[in-house]
C-alpha cells in the first residue's frame, strides 16, 4: 500500500476486520488477532510511522467508546475485547457515521460545498463527539447550522435589494429563531416557484431539521440538569446536518436564480 495511506483508509480496514472477527468468539476477538489481520490487509508491517498511526487509531476506538476491554466474565481483561453499543451502531453505517470523522467529512463534502464557518464548526463537532463531549457537540452542530441559516438570510436580503423589494425587519434580527421564522415566511410565500422536489423537501424537512438541531443546542446552552443532552441526540443532529446542508444549498441556488 502507499506510504500516503490516510487515516480514513486505516480506520475503514480496521473496522472491516473488527466486523469480521466480532462474530467468531473470544478466541478470535483479541487485540493481537485484530491488529495482525488489519495490518496485513493494510500492508504496513515494517513501516514504523504507519504502524504508529495505526496504533493511534486502534486506541482511539477504546477512548471513543467503540470498543471496551474484556469479552465476558471468563475473559474480562486484555487482550480480549468487545464491541460496545456505540461500536455496533457505528458498524451499521461506518462509511459516513460521525464516529468515522474522515468518512463523514468526505461524504459531506461530496454532497455540498460548505461555507468556511460551517465547515470549521462541523469538524470541531466531530472531534468533541468522538471525545464524548456531547454538550460541546450540540453547540458546535448548532453553530454550523446557524451559519447555513445566516448564509441563506444574507443571500435573500441581497436578492431582495437587487429586486427593489422591502426587507422585513425580522430578517435582520440578532435572534436566530426570529431570523429562521422570517426566512421561512418569505420562502414559503414563493414556494410555488420551486420545482416540485425542492418544494416538497422544503415543506417537509426544513422546519424539522432546523428545529431538531436548535432544540438539542438549546438544551446544552440552557441546561436544567447535569446531562442535558445524550449521545443519541447529538448523533441524530450530526446525521441530520448533511441533509440540512444539501437542502440549504438547493434553496440558496433557488434564491439566486428563481426568487422574484
Beta strands, then each sheet from edge to edge (+ up, - down):
strand 1: 67-69
strand 2: 81-83
sheet 1: 1+ 2-
end
